[in-house]
Amino acid sequence: MVSKVYFADIRAKKREETIPEKIKRLFDAANMKEIISKNDLVALKLHLGTKGNQRHLRPEHVRAIVEKVREAGGQPFITETTGMGLAGSRGTALGCLQTAAIHGFTEDVVGAPIIVADGPKGLWGVKIEVNGVKMKEIELAQAIAEADALISIAHVKGHPRTGFAGALKNIGMGCVTKCGKAPLHMAKKPTINPEKCNNCGLCLTFCPVAAIQYINGKPQVIQEKCVWGCGCWDICPMKAFPSWNELHHKTNTELQIRLIDATLAVINHIGSNKIGYFNLAYDITPHCDCAEYGDVPMVPDIGVFASKDPVAIDKASADAIINSPGIPRSAAEELNVMNPGDDKFTALTNWPPFETFLGAGGTRGWRIQLETAAKLGLGSMEYELIKIT
């Protein structure tokens, strides 16, 4: 089956050609109002950026979708989930909201309330069964679980573990709690090496579910109580926990398949007929918006894609980026993928800042996301690109 993907380029020579105006026309062309019933609570899922990262989405572009959702009769809210671990700038709801405000995502700017979907520490969610390739259950963030409709607003870019990040990753990784993210990333729960532990007790006070307790005079992780995603491995001054990379799945392919299983669970829960997708292809950096920095984009700004098919929109976005020329003094030049047609995402396997994320597989094999999603019936890799002006 060939899916329709609507596209508007980034060029503007008058007000009617600006991105917010084109987003509104894309909303209409893709018939996004069809997914919204009167008074639906509509979750607009996006990444609010990390402190220090200046290559994130623009609030005024999100506002354009907010206005169209209201026009369609829906009640929109902007939403995101906390990141893995509690110690980072996005580790708690408070941190997420503070970072959002720094980046201009406030209610008066975007025109809708901002809700951190998985609660104060990222532990509020609903367990959802899924017949995935690897996963049989995920924990969906509470606010997204309660939404009547969902619009993904993804910033298309590279990623240190998945190579490519778009709509599928925005849904699969971005709509679950810390407890939901943990098994996507991690092969095992943390443990404590008693020979390295100095009994400082920091981890006991840190754990929000009291899963670390003294046993025979030494702290131990009670595996049955551990919720797995809070980041105790990051706060130990003695490094008595395994490192993040030691806890992670050995291959990035494993992570990608699991995140598609999570995407399947989210789509099944809300309903594929109640979800729409926007991919914003500008500031296309080699890294994701979780990075605490913003590198030079790999290719020139491209535009905005809209579809009701998450696989097709990601394939169209990736194709457009690969078929673009590289930008001088960017990762594309470092990796010698400057020509149209060069695979910028596979090349990131060899980008030095990503070396620690490579895993045992030796490659990021980013297409596994799309292939797995297509096999699970989430959409089609065949698409018709319809350009609007």
KOLNU-246629 format. One record per residue: residue in three letters; x, z, y of N, C-alpha, C in turn. Coordinates in steps of 0.001 Angstrom, whole numbers, plus 524288, in hexadecimal, padded with zeros to 5 digits. Layout:
N
ALAXZYXZYXZY;...
//
This chain:
389
MET80348800007FB5B8000080000800008036F80000804DD;VAL8020A7FCD1808A4804E27FC8380D908021B7FFF28119B;SER804ED8039A813D8802A780723817BC803E18054181D38;LYS8008480691820DF8013F8050782646804508093182937;VAL808528076E82BEB80B6180AD082F5C80B4B80855834C4;TYR809A180B508388F8093E8096383DEF80E1180B21840ED;PHE80FE2807C08447C814D5808BD8471F814978071E84CD7;ALA816EF80A5C85025817AE80917855AB81D5D80A0D8570D;ASP81FE080645859968256C806F985AC28262880A8D85F75;ILE82B1480BC68608782C6980FB68647782C9880D7A869FD;ARG82C998085186A8B82D41805EF86FAC828A18072287340;ALA829DA807D787841825C7808D187C288278A806AB88168;LYS8244D8034D883B88257080123888E3821248027A88CCC;LYS81D408055788AF28191E8075788E588168C80BF388B99;ARG8134480EE788E7B81116813BE88C6F80E13812E588761;GLU80B4A80E95886FC8081C80D918825A80B6980CC687D6E;GLU8108180C1D87E23813EE80B2E879B08172480FF98782E;THR816108146987A9B818ED81924879478175A81B12873DC;ILE81AA581E4A8718D819988203486C428145E8232286BDD;PRO8130E826BF86F7880DF38295186EF5809668257786EDF;GLU809A482167872188056881D8A8722F8054F81A6D86D19;LYS809DF8191A86B1580A118162C86624808418198D86195;ILE8098681E91861B3807B18221785D95801BB8223385D68;LYS7FF538224D861E97F99A82253862137F75F81D4F85FC4;ARG7F9DD818E7860F27F7F6813F385EC27F8F9813AD858DD;LEU7FD51815E4857237FE5B8162B851837FA4B8198684EB8;PHE7F8C981DCF8512A7F4C88214A84EFA7EFCA81E2D84DF2;ASP7EE5A81AF6851B87E99B817C78512E7EA5C8136B84D34;ALA7EECC810C084D737EFBC80C5A849E47EFB980E1D84435;ALA7F1FF812A5843347F228814BB83DE07ED258178B83C5B;ASN7E96A817BF83FF87E45381A4683F0F7E50081FEB83D47;MET7E857822BC840087E9528283283EA77E47F82BA683F6A;LYS7E10582A0E842CE7DC5682D43843A57D91382DC083EAB;GLU7D9F582A2483AFE7D70D82A2A836187D82C82F0A832DD;ILE7DCB98316A833907DE038360A830727DBC183B04832D4;ILE7D97683AA3837797D7BA83F4183A647D1CA83F6783ABC;SER7CF81843A7838EC7C9EB844A0839A67C93A8484583E56;LYS7C4928486D8406D7C38C84B9D8450E7C4DE8515284408;ASN7C7E3853908479F7C98F85909847857CD7885A5284335;ASP7CFA585661840A87D3D78576383CE97D86085A3383F95;LEU7DAA285E0283CD97DF9C8604083E7D7E3E985C9083C97;VAL7E69A85A248403F7EA678561583EE57EFF08582283FE8;ALA7F2F9858B483BC17F85F85A7883C2F7FBD5855CF83D7F;LEU7FEB885632841CA802928523584328807E6854648419C;LYS809EF852A883D3380EBD854CE83AFB8137B851E083D09;LEU816FA854C383F9F81BCA852868419282023856848413D;HIS824E4854C18422B82968858378427D82A648595184839;LEU82A9185E47849B282B2985FD184F24830DF85FC7850EA;GLY8346D85E8384D5C839F785E6A84EAD83C76863B784E04;THR84195863B484DB7844A98687D84D3C847A4869608524A;LYS8486D86E4D853A284B4A86F95858698509D86CE785851;GLY851CE86A0785C6F856B68672485CBC856238616085B7C;ASN851C485FE685909850CE85A6C857A384D99857D685BF5;GLN84FC0853D385E7284CFB8513B862BD84AE084BE786121;ARG84AC384AC085C05848FD845A085A2B843B6845F18575D;HIS8407E84994858EB83B7884A70856518372D8471E858DB;LEU8325E847BB856F882DDD844EE8591682CD38468085EC1;ARG82A258430C861A3828AF8441A8670A8232D8467186731;PRO8227284ACD869EE81D4184D3486A37819098498586C57;GLU81A6C8462C8701F81678842B1872628148583EA886E72;HIS817C083D6786A9081609839CA8667F8123083C7A862CF;VAL8131C8416A861C180F7C8447685E8A80A4F8452A86167;ARG80A938460186681805CD846B98699280233841F88692C;ALA8046E83D4C868DD80139838968686A7FDD9838CB8637F;ILE8000783ACD85F2D7FCFE83B4285A567F8FD83FA085ACF;VAL7FA66843E485D607F6B18482C85E5C7F1E08460E8612D;GLU7F2C1842FA8652D7EE63840E8868477EAE583D5286507;LYS7ED3A83A33861997EA1F836B885E497E70F839C485A2E;VAL7E94883E038582C7E6788413F854627E1B6843BC856F9;ARG7E25C845B585BB97DDE1847F685E907D9BF843CC85F9A;GLU7DB7783F42861107D7D783AF08620F7D4B68399285D2B;ALA7D72183A38858947D488839138539D7D10383D81851CA;GLY7D0EC841D8854AC7CD83846398534D7D02C84A9F8506D;GLY7D54584A4184FA07D81784E5384CDB7DA29852948506D;GLN7DBC0856E984E087DE2385B44850D87E3D385BA784F1B;PRO7E770859658521B7ECDD85921850607EFEC85E2385154;PHE7F3AF85F2D84DED7F79E8633084EF37FCDB8612B84D01;ILE800F78627284FE880644860F784E6F808468650184A94;THR80ABA863468466980C748670E8428C811B58659A84028;GLU81474869A683E868197D8693C83BE181A0A86E148387E;THR81DAB86DF4834DC81EC28727D83192824328748E832CC;THR825208796E8315982A4887BBB8322582E428793082E7D;GLY8332D8798C82FDF8374B8776A82C98838E787B3F82859;MET83C3587973824E183E5A87CDD820D18418A881378235B;GLY84116885E882145843ED88A5E823638414788C9482830;LEU84225891A38291483FC88945182D8E84363894AC83241;ALA84872893B78317784C3E894CD8359084CEF890648397B;GLY84B5688B8D8381D84C258871A83B9384862886FA8401A;SER8493588353843BC845E6882F784867840498817E84713;ARG83F7287F2B8427F83A2587DCE840C583882880FD83C02;GLY83B1C8856183B2883A138887E836808351288B98836A5;THR8331188C9083B4A82E2A88F7183BF282A9388C6083F8D;ALA825A188DEA83FA5821ED88B5E843318238C88C28848DC;LEU82579890D384A1382740891E284F6982BA488E2A850EA;GLY82F6488D7B84D68833B3889ED84E75831DF8845484F18;CYS82E1F882B484BCE82BFB87D6484C368296D87C8285187;LEU82654880488533D8237E87FB18582D8273887FDF85CD9;GLN82B398831C85C8582F0C88344860BB831FF87E168611D;THR8337B87BF885CA983625876EE85C9583283872A085E71;ALA82D97872D085CCC829C886EE985E818294F86EDA86471;ALA8291A8736D866C582897873C486C7B82D638718786F33;ILE831FD8729D86D1A836D38707186F508369F86A7D86F47;HIS834388684286B4F833F58629486ABF82F2A8603386D58;GLY82C108636587006827938615B872DF822888613286FD1;PHE822798636086B1C81DAD8637C8680181AAA8687F8692B;THR817A08685386D5C8142886C9B86ECB80EAA86A6286F4E;GLU80ACF86DC286F1C8056D86BE486F1A8041E868CC87408;ASP8061B86A7B8787E804CF867B287D448075D8624B87D7F;VAL80BA58618787AA580E3C85C6C87A9880BC8858CE8768D;VAL80B0E85AAC871C9809188574186DA2803278572786D49;GLY8007E85AD686FE17FAD185AAE8700D7F81085D0886B6F;ALA7FAEF85FEB868267F890862658638D7FBA58674A86237;PRO7F92F86B1D85FB57FC0B86FDA85E238002686EA185A05;ILE80435871DF859E68087087141856208082F875CD8524B;ILE807A88748984D4D80707878758493980B5D877D184537;VAL80E3C87C088443C8121687BF78400280F1887CE683AF5;ALA80EF1878EF837A980B20878C18336E80BDB87CD182F34;ASP810BB87EB682E77811A68825782A2381283887F482BE4;GLY810E688945830A9810BF88EAF83255815DC890CF83479;PRO815EF895DA835D081A5D898348389C81FA68977683608;LYS81FE689820830E2824E18979382E1C824DB8931282A2E;GLY820E188FC482A79820BB88B45826FC81EC988C6A8218F;LEU81BC08909A8210181A028924C81BD181422891E181B10;TRP8115E88F9681EDC80BB788F0481E6A80A70889A981C30;GLY808328899F81793806F28849E815368030E88504810CD;VAL801CA8807780EA07FE0A8800080A56800AF87D02805F2;LYS8008387F1C80147802E987C6F7FCD17FF54877F77FB04;ILE801BC8735F7FA6E7FEE086EA47F9018014286C637F408;GLU7FE0886B5B7F0267FFF6868E37EB62800D5863147EC5B;VAL804C8860F17E9D6805F085B5F7EA5F80850859617E550;ASN806CD854B87E3C9809008524D7DF1A80D6884EA87E0CD;GLY81198851117E2BE815FC84E0C7E4AE819E984CC17E06C;VAL81DFC84A087E1E482221848AA7DE3A8251F84D897DC97;LYS82645850F67E05482935855BF7DF568260985AB17E05D;MET8229F85A687E43881FD485F057E61B81A4085F367E3F5;LYS81887863DE7E2A781327864A97E0E6810148680E7E4B6;GLU812C586A377E8928103C86D7E7EC798138D86D807F167;ILE810F886D547F5EA813B886E067FAE081099871E97FE21;GLU81321874078022E8106387799805A480FA9874F880AEE;LEU80AEB8736F80BFF80983870B0810CB808CC8749681537;ALA80AF687360819D180A76876D181E55804BE8779C81FC2;GLN8036287C69821217FDF087E02821C47FAE587AA2825A8;ALA7FD0C879CE82A4F7FA28876ED82E517F9398714582CC0;ILE7FCEA86EFC829F17FC328699F8281B7F8428697F823A7;ALA7F85A86D7D820547F48486DD481C137EEF386E1E81E2C;GLU7EE4C87085822C87E91687132825057E76B86CAB8287E;ALA7EAE7868F78298E7E99D8648B82CE87E5D1860D882A23;ASP7E29785E4282D487DEEF85A6982B217E158854FE82AC9;ALA7E51A853E882E187E7CD84EE182E277ED6484FCA82FF4;LEU7F0B784C0082EEE7F64684C95830197F8728477083222;ILE7FB7B847C58364C7FE688433C8382E8042D844B58383B;SER80740841B98355480CE68426C8354D80F3383F70839E9;ILE8124F8422D83D0D8152983FAE8415681AEE8409184029;ALA81D5883CC483DA8822AA83D6C83BB58269C83AB583F3F;HIS82AF783D528402D82F7483AEF842C0832CB8388783E80;VAL8334F8336683E7383642830B183A6783C168311083B9D;LYS83F1E8328A837B3844C5833408387B84764833BD83329;GLY84C8F834C78334084F53835DE82E7084EB283B8B82CDA;HIS8514B83CF882889850EB84259826A58558D8437C8231C;PRO857CB8483B8236D85C788495B8205285B948498681A74;ARG856D984A7E818B3855E384ABE813138527B846498111A;THR84EBB8447E8143484B37840598126484CC783AFC81479;GLY8509D83AB6817E385251835BE81A0B84EAC833B781E37;PHE849AF8333E81CF28459A83166820828415483582820DB;ALA83F2D836378258783ADF839EB82638836AC837788299A;GLY831E58377C8279E82D6F8355482A778287A838488292D;ALA82445835718284781F2B837D88275C81F0D83B1982260;LEU821328390281E20820F483BCF81924823A7841178197A;LYS8282D8412D81BEC82AF18462881C728282E849C982042;ASN825F78479E824718231784ACF8283B81E9A84DB18259F;ILE81C2284B35821D0817CF84DAD81EFC819D68513981A9F;GLY81D2984F138174381ECA851FD8129D821F8856D2813BF;MET825B58566C8175A828F185AEC818AA8269D85E0C81D22;GLY823CD85B6D820998221585DED8256581CE5860C38252A;CYS819F086016820F2814BF86282820AE8148A8673281D0D;VAL81900868E681B078190A86D428175881BBE87206819B7;THR81AB88767A8177581CFF87B6481942822B887BCA81798;LYS8253E8801D8192982A7C8812F8172782A7F8815B8112B;CYS82681883E380EFC826168843F8094A8254E87ED8806E5;GLY822DF87B4D809DA8222D875F38080982710872B28089F;LYS82A0A8739880CC582EE08709D80D9E8332187228809B6;ALA8334787716808328379387907804FA83852875ED7FFF0;PRO834488752E7FCAA83540872497F7CC8365186C807F89F;LEU8350386A6E7FD3F83676865067FE6483C58864A07FF1B;HIS83E9786875801CD8442D86881802EE8477486AF57FE9E;MET8458786F347FC5D848E7872BE7F968847C7872AF7F38F;ALA84C00872E27F08684B87872D57EAD584AAB878427E896;LYS84C1887C4C7EB9D84BA78819B7E99B84AFE8856A7EE1E;LYS8492188A0C7ECD78488488E247F0BE84DC3890E17F194;PRO84E6E8934E7F61D8536D895E97F72D8543B89AB47F3C5;THR8591A89BE57F2EF85AB78A0A57F02985F148A3327F35D;ILE8609E8A7E47F1E6864B78AABB7F4B9869448ABD97F108;ASN86DE88AA697F2C2872A08AB957EFC2874438B1327F101;PRO873BF8B4D77ED4C874E08BA5C7EE6887A958BB537EFD9;GLU87E158B7E27EE298839D8B89C7EF5B884D18B77B7F516;LYS8819B8B44B7F790882628B3107FD1B87F2B8B6A0800A8;CYS87B0D8B8FE7FE94877798BC25801B8879FE8C15A8034D;ASN879678C2CA8085187B8E8C7CE80A2C877518CBD780B4B;ASN872808CAB78095986E1B8CE5D809F086C9C8CF5980FA4;CYS86D328CB80812F886BCB8CC4F81879865E68CCCB8193A;GLY862DA8CA98815A485D288CB0E815EB85A868C73181989;LEU85D728C3AD81BFB85B1B8BFF781FAC857058BC8B81D13;CYS858168BACB8185F8546E8B74B815B084F548BA1281451;LEU84F968BF2B8135184AD38C20D8120C8471E8C244816AB;THR8493E8C33C81B47845E48C36F81FEB844378BDFF821A0;PHE847468BA01820428460D8B4A1821CD841838B25F81EB4;CYS841418B368819A283D5B8B0E281639837D38B27A817C2;PRO8346B8AEC18191982F2F8B01681AEC82B658B1AA8169F;VAL82CE68B104811AF8295A8B25280D6582BAB8B674809C6;ALA82FB58B92580B918323E8BD5B8088C833D78BB9180321;ALA835E48B6C8802CE837A08B4B27FDC183D438B6277FC85;ILE83FE28B8DE80029845338BABB7FF298450E8C0AD7FF00;GLN846B58C2D77FAB38465E8C8827F9EE84B708CA867F776;TYR84C7C8CF8E7F85A850F98D20D7F5D384FC28D30C7F013;ILE853118D12A7ECB7852AB8D22C7E71B8581C8D3A37E539;ASN858878D8417E2EA85DA38DA4A7E12F861978DA617E5A1;GLY85FA58DBB97EA48863178DC7B7EEBD864B58D7947F1A4;LYS862B88D3047F00B864138CE1A7F29C85F208CAF27F3C8;PRO85EFC8C8257F84685A758C4CB7F95A85A0E8C0687F550;GLN855498BF6C7F39F8543E8BB017F02584F588B8337F1F6;VAL84F328B3177F12184A8D8AFFE7F266846CE8B0477EDC8;ILE8420E8B2397EED083E008B2567EAC383B9B8ACE47EAA3;GLN83D198A9E77E6B483BB88A45B7E69A835CD8A36A7E6D5;GLU832D18A6D67E45682D258A6187E43082AAD8A6D57E997;LYS82D268AA067ECDF82B028AB147F21682D288A75F7F63C;CYS8319D8A4F57F530834348A1A77F912830D789CE37FA60;VAL82FF489C047FF7882CF4897708012483084892DE80278;TRP835B8893BF802538396688F808017883B3A88C908065F;GLY838BA88D2480AC683A2A889BF80F1683BC088C6D8141B;CYS83D0F8916F813E883DC789468818C2843648947281ACD;GLY8472A892ED8178B84C7C8924F8197484FEB8971781910;CYS84EFC89A678152E8525F89F038148E8580989D6C813A8;TRP858D8898C48117685E22896ED8106A86140895E88156B;ASP85E7689559819CE8611C8943081EC1862C589908821C9;ILE8605A89D94820A38612C8A21F82403864F38A625821BE;CYS866B08A55881CF586A2A8A92D81A7B86FB28A8C981CBB;PRO871B28ACF781F0B876FB8ACB68215B87B498AC4181D48;MET87A238AD998186F87E158AD7A8144E87DC08A88C810EB;LYS879F98A5178122F879378A04A80F27878568A18A8095A;ALA875358A59B80870874298A73C80306870008A3D08006F;PHE86D358A0B98037E8695D89D138016186BE9897BF8008B;PRO869E6894927FCF486BB888F267FCAA86A9388C5D801D0;SER86DBA8887C8032086CD788585807EC86813882038074C;TRP8664187FF880BC0861C687C5880BC4862D8877B28082D;ASN8676B87569808838689E870E180538868D48724F7FF75;GLU86A7F877067FE3D86A8F878BC7F8C68650B8797E7F6A7;LEU8616B87AF37FA0885C0487BC87F865858F3876AB7F819;HIS85AB8872C47FAFB857ED86DD07FB7F857F386AC77F65B;HIS853FC867587F5AF85414863BA7F141859168608D7F166;LYS85B1685F2F7ECDE8602285C877EC9685FFA8570B7EEDC;THR85B71854827EEA385B1784F317F0B9856E984EF57F4F9;ASN857C784B897F8BA853EA84AB87FCD084F33847A57FAD1;THR84FE9844D07F69084B7A842267F417847618461F7F262;GLU8492B84A837F02F8459084EA47EE828424B850907F31B;LEU844C9851807F78B841F2853447FC3883DF184F397FDE4;GLN83F7984A417FDEE83BEC8462F7FFCD8371D845A67FC57;ILE837DA845ED7F73E8335C8458A7F3B482FB684A337F47B;ARG831FD84ED57F52482ECC8537B7F5E882BD28534F7FB19;LEU82E3F851367FF2A82B678510380421826E584D14803CF;ILE8277B848FB8009E8231F845567FFE381EC6847F17FCB9;ASP8203084B2F7F8EF81C2784E407F633819198519B7FA0E;ALA81BDD853F77FDCB8194285726801C2815D5853C980542;THR817AF84F1E8068F8148084B7C809A480F7284A36806CD;LEU80FDB84944801BD80B3E848347FE828076184CB97FED0;ALA8094E851817FE77805E2856147FEA88030A85678803E3;VAL805D9855908082880373855DC80D5A7FF3F851B580DF1;ILE8008684CE280C647FCC48489380CF07F803849718097F;ASN7F8D384B59804BC7F46384C6B801487F0DF850A980390;HIS7F342854A3805F97F03A858FB808147ECE18574A80CB6;ILE7EF2C8546A8104F7EC47852E2815057E8F684E0E8140D;GLY7EAD584A8C810D07E817845AB80FB87EABE8411E81275;SER7EC1C83D1280F8C7EEEE838AC811E07EBC7835F581619;ASN7E69583667815D77E337833FA819CA7E2D58373E81EC6;LYS7E57683BB681EE07E55983F268237C7EAC483FCA825EC;ILE7EE6283C3D824967F3B383C9F826867F56F83770828E4;GLY7F7F3837B882D6F7FA438332782FEB7FFF88343783126;TYR802F78300F832148089B83094832B080A9482D7083760;PHE80DC882FFE83A8F810B782D6883EB98168182E6C83DC7;ASN819A082A5A83DE781F5082ADD83DAF8219182908842DA;LEU8244182C81845928269D82B3A84A9382C6982A1B849B8;ALA82DC68253884A7D83315823708494D8362F822B884E50;TYR837FE827168505D83BA78270C854C083F6482BA385413;ASP843C182B91856EB847CD82F8E85610848D4830348503B;ILE84A1482BE284DAF84A9482BC2847FA8500682DA08467F;THR8508C832B08462685599835298451A856BB8354283F3B;PRO85BA98361A83DBD85CDA836B08383285AC083BC2835E3;HIS859D983FA38392F85837844D08376A85272845C483895;CYS85048849BC8361A84ACC84B22836F284A4A84E9B83BCB;ASP8457284FC883D358447285302841D784593858C7840DE;CYS846FD85A2B83C0D848AA85F8883AE884E388609183CC7;ALA8511D85C6883DF88568085D1283FC08569A85F9884523;GLU85A9A862BB8461085B248657284B1185E5A8623C84EF2;TYR85E2185D2184E64860EB8598C851D885E138544F851BA;GLY85F81850CC8553785D2784BA485550861518477A855EB;ASP8623C84472851CC8664984070851FC8642A83B7085480;VAL867B7837CD8559886626832A18577F862B98300285360;PRO85E5182DB4854D685B0F82AF08510185E108268B84E4E;MET85CBA8257B8496985F6E8217A8466385E0081BF68480F;VAL8590D81B3184993857228160484B23853F28169785022;PRO852EE8124B852EE84FAC812A88579C84A248148C85652;ASP84784816C385A3C8420F818588599683ED0813AC857CB;ILE83B1B814A68545C838098106B851FE8325F81078853D1;GLY82F9D814D18530C82A22814FE8549082709818DE8515F;VAL821F6817ED850E381E6881B8684E3681B6B8189884A00;PHE81B0481B0D8456581818818F1840FD8135481C6A84003;ALA80F0881A1983E3C80A5581D1783CDB807EA81AC7837EE;SER8061A81E2D83470803C781C5C82F90800C5820CE82D09;LYS7FD9C81F7F8292A7FB1D8236B825DF7FDE0823D582099;ASP802438212082010805488211381B3B80AB98234C81C60;PRO80BFD827E981A458110C82A5581B81815B38277481930;VAL814E9824E5814C581932821F98125A81A5681D0D81580;ALA8164781A31816DB816EE81551819BF8194E8164481F1B;ILE8179E81A64821C9819B681B618270981F7281CEA826C7;ASP820F781FD2822CD826808213782238829C681C71820C1;LYS827B08191C81D5882A928146281BD982B35810CC82093;ALA8271781023823A48276D80CCA8284082B4880EFF82C37;SER82B408141F82CE782ED1816A683096834788161282ECC;ALA8356E8170D829CF83ABC81693827B683CB4810FA8280E;ASP8395B80D3D826C283AE3807BC8271F83C648064E82CAE;ALA839588081B8307A83A6E806D9835F583FAB80911837AF;ILE840E680DC2835E9845DD810368375884A6F80D65834C2;ILE849E480C3B82FBF84E0B8097682CF884EFA8041182F5F;ASN84ADE801898312384B547FC498335084CC27FC398391B;SER84E10800C683B3184FC3801278409E855BB8015A840E6;PRO857FC7FF9F8453C85DA68001A845DD85F25805BB846F7;GLY863D4807328457A865B880C6E8468F8676680D0A84C36;ILE86796811E784E0586944813248535386F0F8149785340;PRO8722181249856BD877AE813BE856FC8786281997857F2;ARG87C9981BAB855C687E0E8212F85643879FA824D1853CD;SER87716822D284FFF8735A8260484D0E875328267884769;ALA87237829558442B87374829B483E998735D8245683C02;ALA8701E820C983E0886FEB81B7E83BD087533818CC83C45;GLU877C181977840C187CEB8171A84166880F3819E883E02;GLU880A781F1683DC88844A8220E83A7A884068203F834D0;LEU87F5481EF28331387E7681DAD82D9787E66817D482C8A;ASN87F80814BE8309E87FD280F0C8301287AAD80CA782E29;VAL8765980E72830748713880C2382F4086EAF80A5B83462;MET871778072B8374086FC58057783C6686C498009E83C42;ASN86C437FDCD837FA869617F8E1837CE863BA7F9AF8361E;PRO860177F67E8383385AC17F68B8363285AD27F5858304C;GLY858057F8AA82D6C857F17F831827BE85B597FC2282500;ASP85F1A7FE76827CF8624A8028E8257085F0A8077A8249A;ASP85F95809D88201385C7580E7981EB785ECC8135482150;LYS85C9E814AD825D785EA88191F828CE85DF081E43825EB;PHE859E281EC0822D6858A5823C08205785C20824D881BA4;THR85CEB820FA8185086078821C1813E9865FC822D5815D8;ALA8676F8205C81A2D86CAE8212281C5B86DA5826C681DF6;LEU86982829A981F3D86A2D82F17820E086C738328681C90;THR86C6283087817BF86EF38334B81377874978348F814DC;ASN8770783128817DB87C9D831B88190987DA0833C481E8A;TRP879988359A8213E87A698379B8268787CC383D1982627;PRO8814E83E0F82879883FE8431D827CB880AD847F1828E0;PRO87D5E8481E82CFC87A4984CE782DCD8768B84E2F82955;PHE8755B84A4282605871AA84B18821C48746B84C3381C8F;GLU8797A84CA181C9887C5F84D3B817B787A8A851F681499;THR8797F8563F8174C877E485B08814998728785A8E81215;PHE86F708569B813C686A21855F3811BD869CC851EC80D60;LEU86E3A84FCD80BC486E1384B508083E86BDE84C99802E5;GLY86D578510E800AF86B6B8526B7FB8186E5C84F8A7F73D;ALA86CF6850AB7F26D86FC684E7F7EDF286E7F848C17ED06;GLY86A3C846E97EF3886883841947EE3286BEB83D667F0A3;GLY86EDB83EBF7F4BB8725783B037F71D86FCF837397FAE0;THR86AB3837627FB68867EF833F37FF05862CC8367780087;ARG86083834AD804DC85B73836C58066E856EF8338180453;GLY857E182EAD802E4853E782B868003D84E8A82C04802AC;TRP84E2F82B20807D08498582C6980ACB84493829AA808EC;ARG8450E8253B8065C8406182245804B783D40825108007C;ILE83FA2828F97FDF783CD282BD37F9DD837DB82E4D7FBF9;GLN837DE82FC4801088331C831EF8036982E9982E1180300;LEU82F8E8294E804D582B7D82558804FF829D3823B67FF86;GLU82DA5823247FC1282C73821787F6BD82924825857F3E1;THR82A9682A817F47C8279A82EB37F1EB8221C82F117F42F;ALA821B782EB07F95C81C9282F017FBDF8191282A887FA27;ALA81B44825DD7F9B081826821607F7F1816528221D7F251;LYS819CD8241F7EEED81856825107E97981411829287E8FE;LEU8140482CEE7EC9681009831097EC7980AF482F597EF20;GLY80ACF82A877F10280603828727F35180510829FD7F8EC;LEU8092F82B927FBB28088682D3D801228085C828AB804F1;GLY809C48240780331809B581F88806A480CBB81B0C8044E;SER80D8E8170F80789810028123E805BE814FE81122808C4;MET818EE80F118060E81DB080D6D808B181D23807EA80AEF;GLU818CF80559809D4817A98003C80C1F814278010B810DE;TYR815987FE9081533812A17FF72819F8812417FA7D81D2C;GLU80E367FA4B8205780D937F63E8245C80E747F8E08299C;LEU8124E7F70882C7A813817F9448319A810677F662835D1;ILE80D2D7F95083882809BE7F71883C8180B847F918841CB;LYS80DAA7F5AF844FE80FB27F75384A1480B6C7F74484E32;ILE80B167FB7B85130807647FBB18558580A857FC0885A9B;THR808167FA5185ECB80ACE7FA53863D98084B7FE4486787;
//
